[in-house]
Amino acid sequence: MAAKRRGMTYVGVTAHLAARINQHRSDRGSAYCRRYGIRTLVHVETFDDIVFAIAREKAIKAWKREWKIALIERDNPGWDDLFDRIM
């Protein structure tokens, strides 16, 4: 998720994407998202096994900021909100 194009980003994992996005957008998500106004879903990856999803989350969180931005821009160069497209 992101606050704006090339702005603050947040990486998380959930089994219920719609509910989690709604939490963030209604300021009931993470304190980090509330603090920085992070409400736009800009990148999504799906996994059949939560263990792999958590491993990927941890890996991305360890990345340099530039790598995260490159990942988003590779698949979503306009930093469009993907929530309505995938739900």
N, C-alpha and C positions, 0 to 999 in steps of 0.2 A: 504494500500500500504506500501511497505518497500523499504529501500535502499539496504539491504542485510539481510542474515539470522541473526535474533536476533538483527538487527540494528535499526535505527530510523524508526518509523512507522507513518502513517498518516491515519486518519479516516475521511471519507467524505460521502456525500449523493449526488446523482444526478439522474435525470430522463433519462439521455443520457450517459450511461456508456462509450461507445466507444469514443465519442467526448471528454468526460472528461479525459479519460486515455491519449488520444492523446495530449490534452492540457498539461498535466503534463509531458509527455515525450518530448515535444518540448519546455519546459520551459515557457509555457504560463499559467500554472496552479498556484497553490498557491506559495507564496514566501517561505513558509516553505519547500515545496517539492523541490524547486530550491536550497535552501540553503543546504539541506542535501542529495541531489541526489536521492530522492525517486521517483522511476519509475516502480517498480515491483508490479503487482496486486497479492496479496497473499491470500486475503480472500474476499468473496462476499456474501452478503445476499440480497434477493429480497423481495419486499413487494408490495402488490396491492394498498396500500394507502400511500401517501407521509407523512401523519401525523405520521404513525407508523414508517416509515423509519427515519424520523427526531428524533423521540423519542429514537429509538435504537442507532442512531448516538451519541446523547447526552449522553446516558447511557454508551456506550463504551468509549467515550472520558473521562468520569469521573472515569473509572476503573484504577486500579494499572497497571503498565507496565507488571508485571508478568502475570496478568489475560489476557491481550491482546495477549501476546506471547503464552499462553496456548490455547487460542481460535484458533489462526492461526495453531499451531502445531497439534491440534486435527484433523483438516480437511485437512491440507496441511503440513505434517511433513517435507517435503523437501524444503519448502518455494519456490515452483515452481511458475513461472509466469503463472497465470491462464487466462490471457487475450485471448490468441489464442484458448484455450480450450472452452471458453464460447461464443466467438464471431463468 
